[in-house]
């Protein structure tokens, strides 16, 4: 099961960093291979809000779903999701750090079926994808 924790600092307030990261419809701007995200639950985002997502895997689009599991602005945001042979969790915490914000991103991904057999290869892909997402976030939140 690939899992990890990535920490980075951005020159934004916790409220600004939280607002951008928790806006899941903006996630395709910084998450590699994420094509689109659409909020399915009407109203303001809160615990229980559901989203659909489309991810590009190779040359094939795969559909998935996500649900917000923690929503505590500007301190913490988390969601769980499922798509194809994968279940995943992502959690972000936000703390003031000098003139910016220290963000910690914890994640886990669990694969099922035949994909379990590819654990080491998929784990490496998940790690690289997560690191690239953080690089993209830092660039977007530093502008």
N, CA, C and O atoms as a MOPAC input file, in Angstrom:
PM7 MOZYME 1SCF
protein

 N      0.84900 1    -1.17100 1     0.00000 1
 C      0.00000 1     0.00000 1     0.00000 1
 C      0.89200 1     1.22900 1     0.00000 1
 O      1.56600 1     1.50100 1     0.99400 1
 N      0.90800 1     1.97300 1    -1.09000 1
 C      1.67900 1     3.22300 1    -1.11300 1
 C      1.09400 1     4.23400 1    -0.12900 1
 O     -0.11600 1     4.44800 1    -0.06600 1
 N      1.99000 1     4.84200 1     0.62800 1
 C      1.58300 1     5.90200 1     1.53200 1
 C      2.76000 1     6.83500 1     1.72900 1
 O      3.91300 1     6.46300 1     1.50900 1
 N      2.45200 1     8.04700 1     2.14500 1
 C      3.53500 1     8.98500 1     2.35200 1
 C      3.05600 1    10.24100 1     3.03000 1
 O      1.86300 1    10.44600 1     3.25800 1
 N      4.02900 1    11.08100 1     3.34800 1
 C      3.76800 1    12.37000 1     3.95600 1
 C      4.74500 1    13.36100 1     3.34500 1
 O      5.95500 1    13.13600 1     3.36200 1
 N      4.23200 1    14.43800 1     2.81400 1
 C      5.05100 1    15.46500 1     2.17400 1
 C      4.77200 1    16.79500 1     2.85800 1
 O      3.61600 1    17.15300 1     3.08400 1
 N      5.82200 1    17.51900 1     3.18500 1
 C      5.68900 1    18.81000 1     3.85700 1
 C      6.30900 1    19.88500 1     2.98300 1
 O      7.38600 1    19.69700 1     2.41800 1
 N      5.61800 1    21.01200 1     2.87500 1
 C      6.13700 1    22.12700 1     2.09900 1
 C      5.61100 1    23.43500 1     2.67500 1
 O      4.63300 1    23.45000 1     3.42200 1
 N      6.27400 1    24.53300 1     2.31600 1
 C      5.88700 1    25.85100 1     2.80200 1
 C      5.57200 1    26.73800 1     1.60600 1
 O      6.26400 1    26.69900 1     0.58900 1
 N      4.51800 1    27.53700 1     1.74100 1
 C      4.12900 1    28.47100 1     0.69000 1
 C      3.96000 1    29.87200 1     1.28700 1
 O      3.64100 1    30.00600 1     2.46800 1
 N      4.17300 1    30.91600 1     0.47600 1
 C      4.06800 1    32.28600 1     0.97900 1
 C      2.63200 1    32.80900 1     0.96200 1
 O      2.37900 1    33.92100 1     0.49900 1
 N      1.71400 1    32.02400 1     1.45700 1
 C      0.29900 1    32.40000 1     1.55600 1
 C     -0.14700 1    32.16500 1     2.98800 1
 O      0.48200 1    31.40400 1     3.72300 1
 N     -1.23200 1    32.81600 1     3.38100 1
 C     -1.79500 1    32.56500 1     4.71500 1
 C     -2.42100 1    31.17900 1     4.73600 1
 O     -2.73700 1    30.62900 1     3.68100 1
 N     -2.60600 1    30.60500 1     5.92400 1
 C     -3.30100 1    29.31200 1     5.98400 1
 C     -4.67400 1    29.37000 1     5.30100 1
 O     -5.06700 1    28.41200 1     4.63600 1
 N     -5.39900 1    30.46900 1     5.45500 1
 C     -6.72300 1    30.58300 1     4.82800 1
 C     -6.61600 1    30.55400 1     3.30700 1
 O     -7.43400 1    29.91600 1     2.64400 1
 N     -5.61800 1    31.23600 1     2.74700 1
 C     -5.44700 1    31.24600 1     1.28700 1
 C     -5.02400 1    29.87000 1     0.77000 1
 O     -5.55000 1    29.39200 1    -0.23500 1
 N     -4.07100 1    29.23400 1     1.46200 1
 C     -3.61300 1    27.90300 1     1.04200 1
 C     -4.75300 1    26.89300 1     1.15300 1
 O     -4.96100 1    26.08600 1     0.24700 1
 N     -5.48900 1    26.93800 1     2.26300 1
 C     -6.62800 1    26.03300 1     2.45100 1
 C     -7.65800 1    26.23100 1     1.33600 1
 O     -8.11700 1    25.26000 1     0.73500 1
 N     -8.02000 1    27.48500 1     1.06300 1
 C     -9.05500 1    27.77100 1     0.05800 1
 C     -8.68600 1    27.19300 1    -1.30300 1
 O     -9.54400 1    26.65100 1    -2.00000 1
 N     -7.42900 1    27.30300 1    -1.68200 1
 C     -7.01900 1    26.79000 1    -2.99600 1
 C     -7.00500 1    25.25900 1    -3.00700 1
 O     -7.55800 1    24.64200 1    -3.91700 1
 N     -6.38600 1    24.65600 1    -2.01500 1
 C     -6.23900 1    23.19400 1    -2.00600 1
 C     -7.58700 1    22.50400 1    -1.81700 1
 O     -7.83000 1    21.45800 1    -2.41900 1
 N     -8.46600 1    23.07000 1    -0.99300 1
 C     -9.76600 1    22.43700 1    -0.73300 1
 C    -10.78000 1    22.68300 1    -1.84800 1
 O    -11.87500 1    22.12100 1    -1.81400 1
 N    -10.43900 1    23.50800 1    -2.82900 1
 C    -11.31000 1    23.72200 1    -3.98500 1
 C    -11.02800 1    22.60900 1    -4.99000 1
 O    -10.21100 1    22.77100 1    -5.89700 1
 N    -11.70500 1    21.48900 1    -4.82200 1
 C    -11.40600 1    20.29800 1    -5.62000 1
 C    -11.60500 1    20.50000 1    -7.11500 1
 O    -10.96000 1    19.81600 1    -7.90900 1
 N    -12.46400 1    21.40600 1    -7.51700 1
 C    -12.63600 1    21.63500 1    -8.95000 1
 C    -11.40400 1    22.31000 1    -9.56100 1
 O    -11.26000 1    22.33600 1   -10.78300 1
 N    -10.51000 1    22.85900 1    -8.71900 1
 C     -9.24000 1    23.42100 1    -9.19500 1
 C     -8.11400 1    22.38700 1    -9.16800 1
 O     -7.02600 1    22.65100 1    -9.68000 1
 N     -8.35700 1    21.23300 1    -8.58700 1
 C     -7.30500 1    20.22300 1    -8.45200 1
 C     -6.65800 1    19.82800 1    -9.77900 1
 O     -5.45900 1    19.55200 1    -9.78500 1
 N     -7.38700 1    19.78400 1   -10.92100 1
 C     -6.70200 1    19.44900 1   -12.17400 1
 C     -5.60600 1    20.45400 1   -12.56000 1
 O     -4.76800 1    20.15400 1   -13.41100 1
 N     -5.60700 1    21.63300 1   -11.94500 1
 C     -4.54700 1    22.60900 1   -12.20300 1
 C     -3.21300 1    22.15200 1   -11.62100 1
 O     -2.15800 1    22.57900 1   -12.08900 1
 N     -3.24600 1    21.28600 1   -10.60100 1
 C     -1.99300 1    20.90300 1    -9.95700 1
 C     -1.78600 1    19.40000 1    -9.77900 1
 O     -0.66100 1    18.97700 1    -9.51100 1
 N     -2.81600 1    18.58900 1    -9.91600 1
 C     -2.65800 1    17.13200 1    -9.76300 1
 C     -2.40600 1    16.50100 1   -11.13400 1
 O     -3.27300 1    16.55800 1   -12.00600 1
 N     -1.22200 1    15.89700 1   -11.33400 1
 C     -0.95000 1    15.24400 1   -12.61000 1
 C     -1.98400 1    14.16400 1   -12.92300 1
 O     -2.43200 1    13.44700 1   -12.02700 1
 N     -2.35300 1    14.05400 1   -14.17100 1
 C     -3.26400 1    13.03000 1   -14.68200 1
 C     -4.72300 1    13.22700 1   -14.28200 1
 O     -5.57900 1    12.44200 1   -14.69200 1
 N     -5.02700 1    14.25100 1   -13.49600 1
 C     -6.40800 1    14.53100 1   -13.12900 1
 C     -7.00100 1    15.45400 1   -14.19300 1
 O     -6.55500 1    16.58900 1   -14.36300 1
 N     -8.00200 1    14.95900 1   -14.90000 1
 C     -8.57900 1    15.68200 1   -16.03000 1
 C     -9.64400 1    16.66900 1   -15.57000 1
 O     -9.64100 1    17.82700 1   -15.98600 1
 N    -10.56200 1    16.20900 1   -14.70300 1
 C    -11.62200 1    17.09500 1   -14.21800 1
 C    -12.21800 1    16.55600 1   -12.92900 1
 O    -12.18200 1    15.35800 1   -12.64600 1
 N    -12.76800 1    17.49200 1   -12.15600 1
 C    -13.46500 1    17.17800 1   -10.91600 1
 C    -14.75300 1    17.97900 1   -10.92700 1
 O    -14.75700 1    19.15900 1   -11.27800 1
 N    -15.83700 1    17.34100 1   -10.54500 1
 C    -17.13500 1    18.01000 1   -10.52000 1
 C    -17.82700 1    17.72600 1    -9.19400 1
 O    -17.94500 1    16.57600 1    -8.77100 1
 N    -18.28400 1    18.79800 1    -8.54200 1
 C    -19.01000 1    18.63700 1    -7.29100 1
 C    -20.39000 1    18.07500 1    -7.59200 1
 O    -21.10600 1    18.59700 1    -8.44700 1
 N    -20.76400 1    17.00800 1    -6.88800 1
 C    -22.05900 1    16.36100 1    -7.09000 1
 C    -23.08200 1    16.77900 1    -6.05000 1
 O    -24.27700 1    16.83100 1    -6.33700 1
 N    -22.61800 1    17.07700 1    -4.83800 1
 C    -23.50000 1    17.45300 1    -3.74500 1
 C    -23.74000 1    18.95800 1    -3.81200 1
 O    -22.77700 1    19.72500 1    -3.84800 1
 N    -24.99700 1    19.40200 1    -3.82900 1
 C    -25.24800 1    20.84600 1    -3.90900 1
 C    -24.84600 1    21.57100 1    -2.62100 1
 O    -24.77700 1    20.97000 1    -1.54900 1
 N    -24.58600 1    22.85600 1    -2.74800 1
 C    -24.30200 1    23.68700 1    -1.58600 1
 C    -22.82300 1    23.85900 1    -1.33000 1
 O    -21.97000 1    23.47500 1    -2.13000 1
 N    -22.55300 1    24.45700 1    -0.16800 1
 C    -21.17300 1    24.69400 1     0.25400 1
 C    -20.47400 1    23.37300 1     0.55700 1
 O    -21.10300 1    22.40700 1     0.98700 1
 N    -19.16700 1    23.34800 1     0.32800 1
 C    -18.38500 1    22.15200 1     0.63600 1
 C    -18.33400 1    21.96500 1     2.14900 1
 O    -18.11800 1    22.91600 1     2.89900 1
 N    -18.53400 1    20.73300 1     2.57900 1
 C    -18.50000 1    20.35600 1     3.99000 1
 C    -18.21600 1    18.86100 1     4.06500 1
 O    -18.15000 1    18.19100 1     3.03400 1
 N    -18.05000 1    18.33900 1     5.26200 1
 C    -17.89400 1    16.88800 1     5.41400 1
 C    -19.10800 1    16.22700 1     4.77300 1
 O    -20.24900 1    16.60700 1     5.03900 1
 N    -18.85000 1    15.23500 1     3.92800 1
 C    -19.91700 1    14.53300 1     3.22700 1
 C    -20.12500 1    14.99600 1     1.78700 1
 O    -20.81500 1    14.32000 1     1.02300 1
 N    -19.54100 1    16.14300 1     1.39500 1
 C    -19.66700 1    16.60300 1     0.01300 1
 C    -19.00900 1    15.57800 1    -0.90400 1
 O    -17.91200 1    15.08900 1    -0.63100 1
 N    -19.70400 1    15.26300 1    -1.99700 1
 C    -19.21200 1    14.25700 1    -2.94700 1
 C    -18.83100 1    14.91800 1    -4.26800 1
 O    -19.41400 1    15.91800 1    -4.68800 1
 N    -17.82500 1    14.31300 1    -4.90600 1
 C    -17.31700 1    14.77700 1    -6.18600 1
 C    -17.14000 1    13.58400 1    -7.11600 1
 O    -16.92600 1    12.46100 1    -6.66000 1
 N    -17.23000 1    13.82800 1    -8.41300 1
 C    -16.79000 1    12.84400 1    -9.39700 1
 C    -15.45300 1    13.34600 1    -9.93100 1
 O    -15.17800 1    14.54600 1    -9.93200 1
 N    -14.64200 1    12.41800 1   -10.37800 1
 C    -13.35100 1    12.79400 1   -10.94400 1
 C    -13.06200 1    11.94200 1   -12.16800 1
 O    -13.52100 1    10.80500 1   -12.28100 1
 N    -12.29600 1    12.51500 1   -13.07500 1
 C    -11.83100 1    11.79400 1   -14.24900 1
 C    -10.31400 1    11.85900 1   -14.24800 1
 O     -9.73200 1    12.94300 1   -14.20300 1
 N     -9.67600 1    10.69700 1   -14.29800 1
 C     -8.22300 1    10.58800 1   -14.25900 1
 C     -7.76300 1     9.92000 1   -15.55300 1
 O     -8.40100 1     8.98300 1   -16.03200 1
 N     -6.66500 1    10.39700 1   -16.11200 1
 C     -6.07300 1     9.79500 1   -17.29900 1
 C     -5.04800 1     8.75900 1   -16.85000 1
 O     -4.05900 1     9.09800 1   -16.20100 1
 N     -5.28300 1     7.50600 1   -17.19500 1
 C     -4.34400 1     6.42800 1   -16.89600 1
 C     -3.82800 1     5.90800 1   -18.23100 1
 O     -4.52400 1     5.19000 1   -18.94900 1
 N     -2.58900 1     6.28800 1   -18.54700 1
 C     -2.06600 1     5.95300 1   -19.87000 1
 C     -2.84000 1     6.74600 1   -20.89700 1
 O     -2.83800 1     7.97700 1   -20.86900 1
 N     -3.50500 1     6.04800 1   -21.80700 1
 C     -4.32800 1     6.73300 1   -22.81600 1
 C     -5.82000 1     6.51900 1   -22.56900 1
 O     -6.63600 1     6.70500 1   -23.47200 1
 N     -6.17200 1     6.12900 1   -21.34500 1
 C     -7.55800 1     5.82000 1   -21.02100 1
 C     -8.04700 1     6.68100 1   -19.85900 1
 O     -7.36600 1     6.82100 1   -18.84300 1
 N     -9.23800 1     7.25500 1   -20.02400 1
 C     -9.84800 1     8.00700 1   -18.93400 1
 C    -10.58500 1     7.04800 1   -18.00300 1
 O    -11.29600 1     6.15100 1   -18.45600 1
 N    -10.40800 1     7.24700 1   -16.69500 1
 C    -11.09100 1     6.43200 1   -15.69500 1
 C    -11.89800 1     7.36200 1   -14.79900 1
 O    -11.45100 1     8.45200 1   -14.44200 1
 N    -13.08000 1     6.91400 1   -14.44900 1
 C    -13.96100 1     7.69800 1   -13.58600 1
 C    -13.79300 1     7.24600 1   -12.14100 1
 O    -13.53100 1     6.07500 1   -11.86700 1
 N    -13.94500 1     8.17900 1   -11.23900 1
 C    -13.84500 1     7.87000 1    -9.82500 1
 C    -14.73500 1     8.79300 1    -9.01600 1
 O    -15.42000 1     9.66000 1    -9.55900 1
 N    -14.70900 1     8.59000 1    -7.71500 1
 C    -15.51500 1     9.42600 1    -6.82800 1
 C    -14.68400 1     9.79200 1    -5.60400 1
 O    -13.75300 1     9.08100 1    -5.22500 1
 N    -15.04400 1    10.91500 1    -4.99800 1
 C    -14.37900 1    11.37900 1    -3.78200 1
 C    -15.43700 1    11.91000 1    -2.82300 1
 O    -16.50600 1    12.35500 1    -3.23900 1
 N    -15.12000 1    11.85400 1    -1.53600 1
 C    -15.99900 1    12.41800 1    -0.51300 1
 C    -15.15300 1    13.12500 1     0.52800 1
 O    -14.15100 1    12.58300 1     0.99600 1
 N    -15.55100 1    14.32600 1     0.89000 1
 C    -14.84400 1    15.09300 1     1.90100 1
 C    -15.07400 1    14.43500 1     3.26300 1
 O    -16.21300 1    14.17900 1     3.65400 1
 N    -13.98400 1    14.16600 1     3.97600 1
 C    -14.06600 1    13.50500 1     5.27800 1
 C    -13.65700 1    14.42200 1     6.43300 1
 O    -13.92900 1    14.12700 1     7.59600 1
 N    -13.01100 1    15.52500 1     6.10100 1
 C    -12.62500 1    16.51300 1     7.11800 1
 C    -12.61300 1    17.87700 1     6.45100 1
 O    -12.04200 1    18.04400 1     5.37400 1
 N    -13.24100 1    18.84700 1     7.09300 1
 C    -13.29300 1    20.19900 1     6.53100 1
 C    -13.29000 1    21.17600 1     7.69900 1
 O    -14.33400 1    21.47200 1     8.28100 1
 N    -12.09800 1    21.67100 1     8.03200 1
 C    -11.90500 1    22.54800 1     9.17300 1
 C    -11.04400 1    23.73700 1     8.75400 1
 O     -9.86200 1    23.79700 1     9.09400 1
 N    -11.64100 1    24.70100 1     8.00300 1
 C    -10.85400 1    25.84100 1     7.52900 1
 C    -10.35800 1    26.70900 1     8.68100 1
 O    -11.11200 1    26.92700 1     9.63000 1
 N     -9.16600 1    27.19900 1     8.64500 1
 C     -8.10400 1    26.93500 1     7.67300 1
 C     -7.09400 1    25.91100 1     8.18000 1
 O     -5.91100 1    26.00000 1     7.85200 1
 N     -7.53700 1    24.95000 1     8.96600 1
 C     -6.61200 1    24.03000 1     9.62900 1
 C     -6.40300 1    22.68800 1     8.92900 1
 O     -5.26700 1    22.22500 1     8.82000 1
 N     -7.47900 1    22.05400 1     8.45300 1
 C     -7.33800 1    20.70700 1     7.88700 1
 C     -8.42400 1    20.43000 1     6.85000 1
 O     -9.56100 1    20.88900 1     6.96100 1
 N     -8.02600 1    19.66100 1     5.84100 1
 C     -8.94100 1    19.23100 1     4.78700 1
 C     -8.55700 1    17.80400 1     4.40900 1
 O     -7.37300 1    17.50100 1     4.26500 1
 N     -9.54800 1    16.92400 1     4.24800 1
 C     -9.25700 1    15.54000 1     3.84500 1
 C    -10.39800 1    14.98900 1     3.01000 1
 O    -11.54900 1    15.40600 1     3.13700 1
 N    -10.04400 1    14.03200 1     2.14400 1
 C    -11.05900 1    13.32200 1     1.37200 1
 C    -10.60700 1    11.88900 1     1.12500 1
 O     -9.41700 1    11.57600 1     1.13000 1
 N    -11.59100 1    11.03900 1     0.91100 1
 C    -11.36800 1     9.65400 1     0.50900 1
 C    -11.91600 1     9.51800 1    -0.89700 1
 O    -12.80000 1    10.27000 1    -1.30600 1
 N    -11.38700 1     8.55800 1    -1.63000 1
 C    -11.89100 1     8.36200 1    -2.97100 1
 C    -11.68900 1     6.95000 1    -3.46000 1
 O    -11.01400 1     6.13000 1    -2.83800 1
 N    -12.30300 1     6.69900 1    -4.60300 1
 C    -12.21700 1     5.38700 1    -5.22200 1
 C    -12.32400 1     5.57300 1    -6.72800 1
 O    -13.15100 1     6.34300 1    -7.21600 1
 N    -11.47900 1     4.86000 1    -7.45300 1
 C    -11.53000 1     4.89900 1    -8.90600 1
 C    -10.82300 1     3.68500 1    -9.46200 1
 O     -9.68500 1     3.40000 1    -9.09100 1
 N    -11.48600 1     2.97400 1   -10.34500 1
 C    -10.89100 1     1.76500 1   -10.90800 1
 C    -10.47300 1     0.82400 1    -9.78800 1
 O    -11.26600 1     0.52900 1    -8.89400 1
 N     -9.22800 1     0.35000 1    -9.83300 1
 C     -8.75900 1    -0.59900 1    -8.82500 1
 C     -8.11500 1     0.06900 1    -7.61100 1
 O     -7.39300 1    -0.58800 1    -6.86100 1
 N     -8.36300 1     1.35800 1    -7.40800 1
 C     -7.67900 1     2.06400 1    -6.32700 1
 C     -8.65600 1     2.74900 1    -5.37400 1
 O     -9.68900 1     3.28300 1    -5.77800 1
 N     -8.28700 1     2.71200 1    -4.09000 1
 C     -8.96400 1     3.50900 1    -3.05600 1
 C     -7.86700 1     4.39900 1    -2.48200 1
 O     -6.72600 1     3.96600 1    -2.31900 1
 N     -8.21800 1     5.63800 1    -2.17700 1
 C     -7.18600 1     6.55100 1    -1.70300 1
 C     -7.72600 1     7.48900 1    -0.63300 1
 O     -8.92900 1     7.73600 1    -0.53700 1
 N     -6.80300 1     8.00100 1     0.16400 1
 C     -7.11200 1     9.03700 1     1.13800 1
 C     -6.07600 1    10.14000 1     0.96900 1
 O     -4.92400 1     9.88500 1     0.61700 1
 N     -6.49900 1    11.34800 1     1.22200 1
 C     -5.58400 1    12.49200 1     1.19600 1
 C     -5.99000 1    13.42500 1     2.32400 1
 O     -7.17500 1    13.68800 1     2.53000 1
 N     -4.99900 1    13.92300 1     3.05000 1
 C     -5.27300 1    14.86400 1     4.13800 1
 C     -4.21900 1    15.96300 1     4.08500 1
 O     -3.02900 1    15.69200 1     3.92200 1
 N     -4.67100 1    17.20000 1     4.22300 1
 C     -3.79200 1    18.36200 1     4.26000 1
 C     -4.00800 1    19.09200 1     5.57700 1
 O     -5.14500 1    19.29400 1     6.00500 1
 N     -2.90700 1    19.48800 1     6.22000 1
 C     -3.00600 1    20.35200 1     7.39300 1
 C     -2.22400 1    21.62600 1     7.10100 1
 O     -1.26100 1    21.61700 1     6.33400 1
 N     -2.64800 1    22.71200 1     7.72000 1
 C     -2.12100 1    24.04900 1     7.43300 1
 C     -1.74500 1    24.73500 1     8.74400 1
 O     -2.57400 1    24.85300 1     9.64700 1
 N     -0.48300 1    25.19100 1     8.84900 1
 C     -0.01700 1    25.88300 1    10.04900 1
 C      0.76000 1    27.12100 1     9.64200 1
 O      1.54100 1    27.07600 1     8.69200 1
 N      0.55400 1    28.23600 1    10.35400 1
 C      1.36500 1    29.43300 1    10.07100 1
 C      2.84300 1    29.09600 1    10.23200 1
 O      3.22600 1    28.35200 1    11.13400 1
 N      3.66100 1    29.65000 1     9.35300 1
 C      5.10300 1    29.42100 1     9.39800 1
 C      5.79200 1    30.67600 1     8.88500 1
 O      5.96000 1    30.84600 1     7.67700 1
 N      6.18700 1    31.54800 1     9.79100 1
 C      6.81700 1    32.80100 1     9.38300 1
 C      5.82500 1    33.63200 1     8.58800 1
 O      4.72300 1    33.91900 1     9.05700 1
 N      6.22200 1    34.01500 1     7.38600 1
 C      5.35700 1    34.83300 1     6.52700 1
 C      4.48500 1    33.97000 1     5.61800 1
 O      3.87200 1    34.48200 1     4.68100 1
 N      4.42700 1    32.67800 1     5.88400 1
 C      3.65600 1    31.79100 1     5.01800 1
 C      2.94600 1    30.69800 1     5.79400 1
 O      2.55600 1    30.86800 1     6.95000 1
 N      2.79300 1    29.56700 1     5.11400 1
 C      2.07300 1    28.44000 1     5.69600 1
 C      2.84100 1    27.15400 1     5.44500 1
 O      3.32000 1    26.89600 1     4.34100 1
 N      2.94300 1    26.36300 1     6.48600 1
 C      3.51000 1    25.01800 1     6.37600 1
 C      2.34800 1    24.07500 1     6.11800 1
 O      1.40100 1    24.01100 1     6.90200 1
 N      2.42500 1    23.34600 1     5.01800 1
 C      1.36900 1    22.41000 1     4.63100 1
 C      1.93000 1    20.99400 1     4.71000 1
 O      3.01300 1    20.71600 1     4.19600 1
 N      1.18600 1    20.10600 1     5.35500 1
 C      1.56800 1    18.69700 1     5.41000 1
 C      0.50100 1    17.91300 1     4.65100 1
 O     -0.69300 1    18.03400 1     4.92900 1
 N      0.94500 1    17.11700 1     3.70200 1
 C      0.04200 1    16.28500 1     2.89200 1
 C      0.34100 1    14.82200 1     3.18100 1
 O      1.42700 1    14.33100 1     2.87500 1
 N     -0.62600 1    14.12900 1     3.77100 1
 C     -0.51800 1    12.68900 1     4.03400 1
 C     -1.43700 1    11.95900 1     3.06400 1
 O     -2.55200 1    12.40900 1     2.80200 1
 N     -0.97200 1    10.84200 1     2.53400 1
 C     -1.79600 1    10.09500 1     1.58100 1
 C     -1.56800 1     8.59000 1     1.72300 1
 O     -0.51800 1     8.13600 1     2.17500 1
 N     -2.58800 1     7.84000 1     1.32000 1
 C     -2.48800 1     6.38500 1     1.19400 1
 C     -3.26100 1     5.97800 1    -0.05600 1
 O     -4.25100 1     6.60900 1    -0.42600 1
 N     -2.79600 1     4.92700 1    -0.68800 1
 C     -3.48600 1     4.35700 1    -1.83800 1
 C     -3.47800 1     2.84300 1    -1.66300 1
 O     -2.44300 1     2.25000 1    -1.36000 1
 N     -4.63200 1     2.22800 1    -1.85500 1
 C     -4.76300 1     0.77800 1    -1.76500 1
 C     -5.27300 1     0.26700 1    -3.10100 1
 O     -6.26700 1     0.76900 1    -3.62500 1
 N     -4.59900 1    -0.72500 1    -3.64900 1
 C     -5.00500 1    -1.30700 1    -4.92500 1
 C     -5.66500 1    -2.65900 1    -4.69200 1
 O     -5.35000 1    -3.35800 1    -3.72900 1
 N     -6.58500 1    -3.02000 1    -5.58500 1
 C     -7.26700 1    -4.30500 1    -5.47800 1
 C     -7.04700 1    -5.11700 1    -6.75400 1
 O     -6.52400 1    -4.61800 1    -7.75000 1
 N     -7.45500 1    -6.35700 1    -6.69200 1
 C     -7.38500 1    -7.23400 1    -7.86200 1
 C     -5.96200 1    -7.43000 1    -8.35100 1
 O     -5.01400 1    -7.47500 1    -7.56700 1
 N     -5.83600 1    -7.54600 1    -9.66900 1
 C     -4.53100 1    -7.78200 1   -10.29200 1
 C     -3.56100 1    -6.62800 1   -10.03700 1
 O     -2.34500 1    -6.81700 1   -10.06900 1
 N     -4.09800 1    -5.44300 1    -9.78600 1
 C     -3.23100 1    -4.28500 1    -9.55600 1
 C     -2.40600 1    -4.45700 1    -8.27500 1
 O     -1.34600 1    -3.84600 1    -8.14400 1
 N     -2.87800 1    -5.28000 1    -7.33200 1
 C     -2.11300 1    -5.52800 1    -6.11200 1
 C     -0.75100 1    -6.13200 1    -6.44300 1
 O      0.24000 1    -5.85900 1    -5.76600 1
 N     -0.71300 1    -6.94600 1    -7.48200 1
 C      0.53100 1    -7.61500 1    -7.86500 1
 C      1.58400 1    -6.64300 1    -8.36800 1
 O      2.77600 1    -6.95000 1    -8.37500 1
 N      1.13600 1    -5.47100 1    -8.78700 1
 C      2.05500 1    -4.46400 1    -9.31500 1
 C      2.42000 1    -3.44700 1    -8.23500 1
 O      2.84000 1    -2.33400 1    -8.54800 1
 N      2.26400 1    -3.82100 1    -6.97800 1
 C      2.47800 1    -2.92700 1    -5.84700 1
 C      3.71800 1    -2.05300 1    -5.91300 1
 O      3.60000 1    -0.83200 1    -5.81200 1
 N      4.91500 1    -2.63600 1    -6.08200 1
 C      6.12800 1    -1.80200 1    -6.09200 1
 C      6.14500 1    -0.78600 1    -7.24300 1
 O      6.55200 1     0.35900 1    -7.04700 1
 N      5.71300 1    -1.19100 1    -8.42000 1
 C      5.69000 1    -0.27900 1    -9.57100 1
 C      4.67300 1     0.82400 1    -9.34000 1
 O      4.96000 1     1.99800 1    -9.57100 1
 N      3.48500 1     0.44800 1    -8.88500 1
 C      2.44000 1     1.43900 1    -8.63600 1
 C      2.81100 1     2.35800 1    -7.47700 1
 O      2.49900 1     3.54800 1    -7.49900 1
 N      3.47400 1     1.80800 1    -6.47200 1
 C      3.91200 1     2.63100 1    -5.35000 1
 C      4.86700 1     3.71300 1    -5.79600 1
 O      4.77700 1     4.85200 1    -5.33900 1
 N      5.78200 1     3.36600 1    -6.68600 1
 C      6.72500 1     4.34000 1    -7.22200 1
 C      5.98800 1     5.41100 1    -8.02500 1
 O      6.30900 1     6.59500 1    -7.92300 1
 N      5.00300 1     5.00000 1    -8.82200 1
 C      4.21700 1     5.94900 1    -9.61900 1
 C      3.44000 1     6.89700 1    -8.70900 1
 O      3.41000 1     8.10300 1    -8.95500 1
 N      2.80700 1     6.36000 1    -7.65500 1
 C      2.03500 1     7.18500 1    -6.71100 1
 C      2.94600 1     8.20800 1    -6.04700 1
 O      2.58400 1     9.37800 1    -5.92500 1
 N      4.13000 1     7.77000 1    -5.61700 1
 C      5.07700 1     8.67400 1    -4.95300 1
 C      5.49800 1     9.80100 1    -5.89500 1
 O      5.48100 1    10.97000 1    -5.50800 1
 N      5.87400 1     9.46000 1    -7.12300 1
 C      6.28900 1    10.47900 1    -8.09400 1
 C      5.14500 1    11.42600 1    -8.41700 1
 O      5.34900 1    12.63600 1    -8.52100 1
 N      3.95000 1    10.88800 1    -8.57600 1
 C      2.77500 1    11.70000 1    -8.87900 1
 C      2.48400 1    12.66600 1    -7.72500 1
 O      2.16700 1    13.83300 1    -7.95700 1
 N      2.59100 1    12.18600 1    -6.49700 1
 C      2.35100 1    13.02300 1    -5.31900 1
 C      3.39700 1    14.12200 1    -5.21100 1
 O      3.06700 1    15.27100 1    -4.91900 1
 N      4.65600 1    13.77400 1    -5.44600 1
 C      5.71800 1    14.77700 1    -5.39300 1
 C      5.52900 1    15.84200 1    -6.47700 1
 O      5.75500 1    17.02700 1    -6.23200 1
 N      5.11800 1    15.42100 1    -7.66600 1
 C      4.87100 1    16.38600 1    -8.75200 1
 C      3.69400 1    17.28900 1    -8.39600 1
 O      3.73900 1    18.48700 1    -8.67500 1
 N      2.64400 1    16.74200 1    -7.78600 1
 C      1.49500 1    17.55000 1    -7.37400 1
 C      1.93900 1    18.62000 1    -6.37700 1
 O      1.49600 1    19.76600 1    -6.45900 1
 N      2.80800 1    18.25500 1    -5.44100 1
 C      3.28800 1    19.21900 1    -4.44600 1
 C      4.13900 1    20.29400 1    -5.12400 1
 O      4.02200 1    21.47300 1    -4.79000 1
 N      4.98700 1    19.90400 1    -6.06500 1
 C      5.76600 1    20.90000 1    -6.81600 1
 C      4.82400 1    21.88000 1    -7.52800 1
 O      5.03800 1    23.09200 1    -7.50300 1
 N      3.79400 1    21.34200 1    -8.15200 1
 C      2.82500 1    22.19100 1    -8.85200 1
 C      2.09700 1    23.11900 1    -7.87600 1
 O      1.88200 1    24.29300 1    -8.17700 1
 N      1.72300 1    22.59600 1    -6.71800 1
 C      1.06100 1    23.41500 1    -5.69000 1
 C      1.97100 1    24.54300 1    -5.23000 1
 O      1.53900 1    25.69100 1    -5.12700 1
 N      3.21300 1    24.22400 1    -4.95600 1
 C      4.15200 1    25.26000 1    -4.51000 1
 C      4.27500 1    26.36000 1    -5.56700 1
 O      4.28700 1    27.54600 1    -5.23500 1
 N      4.36500 1    25.97500 1    -6.80600 1
 C      4.48500 1    26.96400 1    -7.88800 1
 C      3.21700 1    27.82000 1    -7.96100 1
 O      3.31000 1    29.04300 1    -8.06100 1
 N      2.05300 1    27.20800 1    -7.91300 1
 C      0.78800 1    27.95600 1    -8.00200 1
 C      0.57300 1    28.87200 1    -6.81000 1
 O      0.08700 1    29.99300 1    -6.96200 1
 N      0.93500 1    28.39300 1    -5.61700 1
 C      0.69400 1    29.18200 1    -4.41600 1
 C      1.82300 1    30.18600 1    -4.13500 1
 O      1.72800 1    30.97600 1    -3.19600 1
 N      2.86700 1    30.15500 1    -4.92900 1
 C      3.95700 1    31.12500 1    -4.75500 1
 C      3.82500 1    32.29200 1    -5.70800 1
 O      4.57200 1    33.26500 1    -5.60700 1
 N      2.88500 1    32.20800 1    -6.62800 1
 C      2.72600 1    33.27300 1    -7.63400 1
 C      1.88400 1    34.42600 1    -7.16900 1
 O      1.67500 1    35.38000 1    -7.91800 1

